[in-house]
Every structure is written in C-alpha cells, then in structure tokens.
Amino acid sequence: MKPAFSFYDLYGEIGAFFNTFIKTSDIFVANNDSMIEDQSVREKLLAITESTEIEGAELIQSLWSNYGQLLRVFLTGGSDRSVIVKHIKLPDNQAHPRGWNTDASHQRKLRSYEIETAWYEGLAQQTDQSCKVPDLLGTWQEGGERILVLEDLDLAGFPVRKQQASIAEMKACLSWLANFHAKYMNQKAPGLWNKGSYWHLDTRQDEWHAMTNQPLKDAARAIDKRLDEVTYKTVIHGDAKLANFCFSTDGLQVAAVDFQYVGPGCGMKDVAYFLSSCLHEDDLEVYADDLLAYYFELLEISLIRLPQDIDIKLVINEWTQLYAYAWADFYRFLDGWSPGHWKIHGYSKRMTDRVLNDPKQRI
C-alpha cells in the first residue's frame, strides 16, 4: 500500500518542520527572536503553568503561511515538564505556498484563530479519551498577537506522528472521528464557523472563480446545499488529515489537534478528507469501503450510548449517500485551488461523477 504523502504535504499542508535546535548553555531555544524571550510572556506562562522556570523552547513548526509558530516550551517547578504554545503573529509579508495571498485568505486565517480559541474555551470541554484533544491551559492576546497554551500530547501518551498509516492506525483515527461526531450530534455550535471545513464554498469564492471543471463549478452550490441540509449535523473537525492526529506508541489510540476550521456539518466531510490524506487512488478503491463501514459501525455504537433520541438508521443511510458529495465538495475546492493536486485522481473523479451523473441525486 503506497502512502498518500508527498513533499508538498510535509512542507506545505503540515508546515515547515524543524528538528534541529540552537543550544545555549543547557537551554534549547527556538530562535533568537522567539516570543519566549519576552518577559511579560514568560511571566504569564509561568503563572498559567504554576512553574518556576522556563528552560527553553523547541520549534515544532511554522504556522501555515508564516502566521506564527508552534513551540514546545520546557518548564521546571510545576506539574508540566512541557507545554505547547501556539503563537499567532501576522507575517510582515504573506507567503502562501500556492500563491493565494488575497484579503479573503488573510481574513479567513485571522477568523480561524479566533474560532480555534473559542473551540478550546467552549465545546472542547466536552471531549473525553474516546476523542481526546489537548487541554487548553490558558490564552491571551498580546497587542496584535494571540497566544494559546495547550497540554503537550507527547506527555499525555500520544508522542508519535505519522506520515503514513497502517490500516489499524487509520481505524484508530476513524474511531476518534466516530466518537467525536457522535458526541456532538445535533448539538448547537456557538462561536464556531457556520460551516465546518477549511474548504467550504462560502469562504472559497476566489477558488470557485478559478475552477476549470465547468460541470462541477455549476453544481458547486447545489452540492454545498445538499451537505448543509443533512437531517443530522454534528460538529466536524474541518481539517482531519493524518498529520493532525497524534498517536500512542502502539498506534491504537489517537488524539487530534488543529481546530481552526471546526464547525457544524456532515461527518462525511471529515471522513472523506481523512481517507484522502492516507490513501492513493488504487488503495482507496481497495480499502475505502471497508474503512467507511468500520466508521459507521463505531458511529452506531457511540450513538446508541447517547441519552438523546437520535434516528441512527436515518443518520447512517443519509450520511452514506453523502460520502460521494463530500468527495465532490473537496474536489471542487482542489480544482480551483490547485488543479494539478495529487488528490485529483481516478477515485475522487469517480465519486464526483457519481454525484454529477446520477439522476437520483438532487443536483
């Protein structure tokens, strides 16, 4: 099975990873102008974590389009040996890897960080080990900058990151998604995006105008509407790629990170997007149906446990039909954003054609 992974995924979609540090005495620092060097930031971090000293920081990655940094900060004197600091700082010069340096892109990113903060402060408090996310330890704004202090998932039992996954590891992620979607089924989602996912049509008009697939472009609004009119919505992660899952050492348990595009929607958007991040087209043809069935099996089990009355059969039947719609919706985004993207392949085209050509579908 070929990994669904490319150079662009590592240095674009995930961000620029850095595994080398500068050592000064016995302290690791991210770089010379790290926000950790700011005295007021240090004082707030020590207060939030109830620590006595900051030993240093390690740069995990730069945020998308250089909108800040993700740091691991090492501490002494408190209960946490390290925490994760997400430091959002507007770049002096925007540098989108695909050239989308527009005002719409800029405003969407700013809004995404506000929403991620609202998520951690609100609905994230309902999660448990079945859909683990990092605890928010504290957050504040420093001038035009935003800082989130999060639990270090490495210390919580999830120290492994994957560039490719086995079937068992994919099932661990699908289990997380099934439990997550069940937990928020039919709930209101105040403070989040009106529609979850980073590619939803309302925020991707520039990309829609750039589309070359005219039949799909013409059907884009109807596809979006069909997904939005699903009887049972849940809260979706909105960027549920493999890179946003952290694994236990045995690969059988996961936690998820990066909730900038969380919001209500059909869970199939998360599932289709997740599978697109793990499998190439040939492997999708072989494994996707079984993995989808596994997800629905766990979703049903999770929904049965809920105290509220959910028509589980309706959820599964309707969402199963919308699996192809989720693929078509994501294909619509890729066609405008990056027409040569490796995820535009035979499987994604077949799913999209199923939506466009089936007379039973309401397009």
C-alpha positions in Angstrom: 0.0 0.0 0.0 1.5 3.3 -1.1 1.5 6.2 1.4 -0.6 9.1 0.5 2.2 11.5 1.1 4.2 14.0 -0.9 6.9 16.6 -0.4 4.2 19.3 -0.6 2.3 17.6 2.3 5.3 17.9 4.6 6.4 21.4 3.7 3.0 22.8 2.7 0.0 21.3 4.3 1.7 20.3 7.6 4.1 23.2 7.7 7.9 23.5 7.8 9.1 21.1 10.5 12.3 21.7 12.3 14.2 19.0 14.2 17.4 20.9 15.0 17.8 23.4 17.8 20.2 26.0 18.9 21.8 25.1 22.2 22.9 27.9 24.6 24.4 26.5 27.8 21.9 23.8 28.6 18.9 25.7 27.2 17.2 24.9 23.8 15.7 28.0 22.1 13.5 28.2 19.0 15.3 31.2 17.6 16.8 34.4 18.6 13.6 36.4 18.3 11.4 33.8 20.0 8.4 35.2 21.8 9.6 33.2 24.8 12.3 35.8 25.3 9.6 38.4 26.1 9.5 39.0 29.8 5.7 39.5 30.0 5.1 36.3 28.0 7.4 34.4 30.3 5.6 35.7 33.4 2.2 34.7 32.0 3.5 31.3 31.0 4.9 30.6 34.5 1.7 31.8 36.1 -0.6 29.7 33.9 1.5 26.5 34.4 2.4 27.2 38.0 6.1 26.7 37.1 9.2 28.4 38.5 11.4 28.5 35.4 11.3 28.2 31.6 14.3 26.2 30.5 13.9 26.8 26.8 11.7 26.1 23.8 11.8 23.9 20.7 10.3 25.0 17.4 7.8 22.3 16.2 6.7 24.1 13.1 5.8 27.4 11.5 2.1 28.0 11.1 0.6 28.0 7.6 1.8 30.9 5.5 4.1 32.0 8.3 1.3 33.2 10.6 3.3 32.4 13.7 4.9 29.4 15.3 4.1 26.2 17.3 6.5 25.8 20.1 7.2 23.2 22.8 8.2 25.1 26.0 10.2 23.2 28.6 9.4 24.0 32.3 10.6 23.2 35.8 9.0 23.6 39.2 5.4 22.7 38.2 3.4 19.7 37.3 4.1 20.0 33.5 7.5 19.3 32.1 6.5 20.9 28.9 3.6 22.7 27.2 2.7 23.6 23.7 2.5 27.3 22.8 0.7 28.3 19.6 1.8 31.8 18.9 -0.2 33.6 16.2 1.6 36.6 14.8 0.8 38.3 11.5 3.6 38.0 9.0 5.4 41.0 7.6 4.9 39.5 4.1 2.3 36.9 3.3 3.8 33.8 1.7 1.1 31.4 0.7 2.6 28.2 -0.8 0.1 28.3 -3.6 0.1 32.0 -4.2 -3.3 32.7 -2.7 -2.2 35.9 -1.0 -5.6 37.6 -1.0 -7.5 39.7 1.5 -10.1 36.9 1.7 -7.4 34.4 2.5 -5.9 36.7 5.2 -9.3 37.4 6.8 -10.1 33.7 6.8 -6.9 32.8 8.7 -7.5 35.6 11.3 -11.0 34.3 11.8 -9.8 30.7 12.1 -7.6 31.5 15.1 -10.4 33.3 16.8 -12.6 30.2 16.2 -9.9 27.8 17.4 -9.7 29.8 20.7 -13.5 29.7 21.1 -13.5 26.0 20.4 -10.9 25.2 23.2 -12.7 27.6 25.6 -16.1 26.1 24.9 -17.2 22.8 23.3 -13.8 21.2 23.6 -14.5 20.8 27.3 -17.0 18.0 26.4 -14.4 15.7 24.9 -13.1 12.6 26.6 -10.5 9.9 26.0 -12.5 8.5 23.1 -12.0 11.7 21.2 -9.0 13.2 23.0 -7.9 16.8 22.3 -5.3 18.8 24.2 -6.5 20.7 27.3 -6.4 24.5 27.0 -4.2 25.8 29.9 -4.5 29.4 29.0 -4.8 32.0 26.3 -4.3 35.7 25.9 -3.7 38.5 23.3 -0.5 40.5 23.3 -1.0 43.5 21.1 -2.0 42.1 17.7 -0.7 38.7 18.6 -2.6 35.7 20.0 -1.2 33.0 22.3 -2.7 29.6 23.2 -1.1 27.4 25.9 -2.0 23.8 25.4 -1.4 20.4 27.0 1.6 18.6 25.5 0.1 15.5 24.0 3.5 13.8 24.0 3.3 13.7 27.8 -0.4 12.6 27.7 0.5 9.4 25.9 0.4 10.4 22.3 4.1 11.0 21.3 4.0 9.6 17.7 3.3 11.5 14.5 2.6 9.6 11.2 3.5 10.5 7.6 1.8 7.3 6.5 -0.5 4.9 8.4 -1.4 1.2 8.5 -5.0 0.1 8.3 -5.1 -0.4 12.1 -3.8 3.2 12.6 -6.4 4.5 10.1 -9.1 2.7 12.1 -7.8 4.4 15.3 -8.4 7.8 13.6 -11.8 6.7 12.3 -12.7 5.6 15.8 -11.8 9.1 17.1 -13.9 10.7 14.4 -16.9 8.4 15.1 -16.8 9.2 18.8 -16.3 12.9 18.1 -19.2 13.1 15.6 -21.5 11.1 17.9 -20.7 13.3 20.9 -21.8 16.5 19.1 -24.6 15.0 17.1 -27.4 17.5 16.7 -25.8 20.0 19.1 -25.6 23.7 18.6 -22.1 25.1 18.0 -21.9 28.7 19.2 -18.7 30.6 18.4 -17.6 28.3 15.6 -17.7 28.6 11.8 -21.2 28.5 10.4 -20.0 25.5 8.3 -17.1 23.3 9.3 -14.1 22.6 7.0 -11.4 24.9 5.6 -12.7 24.4 2.0 -16.4 25.2 2.4 -17.8 27.2 -0.5 -18.8 30.4 1.3 -15.2 31.1 2.2 -13.6 29.9 -1.1 -15.1 32.2 -3.7 -11.7 33.1 -5.2 -11.0 29.4 -5.8 -14.5 28.8 -7.2 -14.0 31.5 -9.8 -10.7 29.9 -10.8 -12.3 26.5 -11.4 -11.8 24.9 -14.9 -14.2 21.9 -14.3 -17.4 23.7 -15.6 -19.9 21.0 -14.7 -18.6 20.8 -11.2 -18.4 24.6 -10.9 -22.1 24.8 -12.0 -23.1 22.2 -9.4 -21.0 23.6 -6.5 -23.7 25.5 -4.8 -26.2 22.6 -5.0 -23.6 20.2 -3.6 -22.8 22.6 -0.8 -26.6 22.9 -0.1 -27.2 19.2 -0.1 -24.4 18.7 2.5 -25.7 21.6 4.6 -29.3 20.3 4.5 -28.4 17.0 6.1 -31.0 16.0 8.7 -28.5 15.4 11.5 -25.5 17.6 11.7 -22.6 17.3 14.0 -19.5 19.3 14.8 -16.8 18.4 12.4 -13.1 18.8 12.9 -12.7 20.6 9.5 -9.1 19.6 8.8 -9.0 15.9 9.8 -5.9 14.9 7.9 -3.5 12.3 9.1 -1.0 15.0 10.1 -3.4 16.4 12.7 -3.6 13.1 14.7 -1.1 12.2 17.4 -0.7 8.5 18.1 0.1 6.4 21.2 3.3 4.3 20.9 1.3 1.2 19.8 -0.7 3.2 17.2 -4.0 2.1 18.6 -5.1 5.4 20.3 -5.1 8.9 18.9 -5.7 12.5 19.9 -6.4 15.3 17.5 -5.1 18.9 17.1 -5.5 22.0 14.9 -9.2 23.1 15.3 -9.1 26.3 13.2 -11.9 25.1 10.9 -14.2 23.4 13.4 -17.9 23.9 12.9 -21.2 22.1 12.1 -21.6 19.9 9.2 -22.0 16.3 7.9 -19.4 14.0 9.3 -18.6 12.6 5.9 -16.6 15.7 5.1 -14.1 14.7 7.8 -14.1 11.0 6.8 -13.6 11.6 3.1 -10.9 14.2 3.7 -9.2 11.9 6.2 -9.1 9.0 3.8 -7.8 11.3 1.1 -4.8 12.1 3.3 -3.9 8.5 3.9 -4.6 6.6 0.7 -3.7 7.0 -3.0 -6.4 6.2 -5.6 -5.6 2.5 -6.0 -5.7 1.9 -2.3 -8.9 3.9 -1.9 -10.5 1.5 -4.4 -9.4 -1.4 -2.3 -9.8 -0.2 1.3 -12.2 2.8 1.4 -15.5 0.8 1.5 -14.3 -1.4 4.4 -12.9 1.7 6.3 -16.2 3.5 5.8 -18.1 0.5 7.1 -15.9 0.4 10.1 -16.5 4.1 10.8 -20.3 3.6 10.6 -20.1 0.6 12.9 -18.4 2.6 15.6 -20.6 5.6 15.0 -23.7 3.5 15.6 -22.2 2.1 18.8 -21.4 5.6 20.0 -24.9 7.0 19.1 -26.6 4.2 21.0 -24.9 5.4 24.2 -26.3 8.9 23.9 -29.1 10.0 26.1 -30.9 11.9 23.4 -33.2 10.3 20.9 -31.3 10.0 17.5 -32.7 8.2 14.5 -29.5 6.2 14.0 -30.7 4.4 10.9 -31.5 7.8 9.2 -28.1 9.2 10.1 -26.2 6.2 8.6 -28.4 6.0 5.5 -28.2 9.7 4.8 -24.5 10.1 5.5 -23.7 7.0 3.4 -25.3 8.7 0.4 -23.4 11.9 1.2 -20.0 10.3 1.2 -19.7 10.9 -2.5 -20.9 14.5 -2.0 -18.2 15.1 0.5 -15.6 14.0 -2.1 -17.2 16.1 -4.8 -17.2 19.2 -2.5 -13.5 18.7 -1.7 -12.7 18.1 -5.4 -14.5 21.4 -6.2 -12.0 23.2 -3.9 -9.0 21.5 -5.3 -10.0 22.2 -8.9 -9.8 25.9 -8.2 -7.0 26.0 -5.6 -4.5 23.6 -7.2 -5.7 21.9 -10.4 -2.7 19.6 -10.5 -3.0 18.4 -6.9 -2.2 14.7 -6.4 -5.6 14.2 -4.7 -7.3 14.8 -8.0 -7.3 11.2 -9.3 -9.4 8.4 -10.5 -11.2 7.7 -7.2 -12.0 11.3 -6.4 -13.2 11.8 -10.0 -15.4 8.7 -9.8 -17.0 9.9 -6.6 -17.6 13.3 -8.1 -19.1 11.9 -11.3 -21.4 9.8 -9.2 -22.9 13.0 -7.8 -23.0 14.8 -11.1 -24.4 12.0 -13.2 -26.8 10.0 -11.0 -30.3 11.2 -11.9 -31.5 10.2 -8.4 -29.2 12.8 -6.8 -30.8 16.2 -6.2 -28.3 18.3 -8.2 
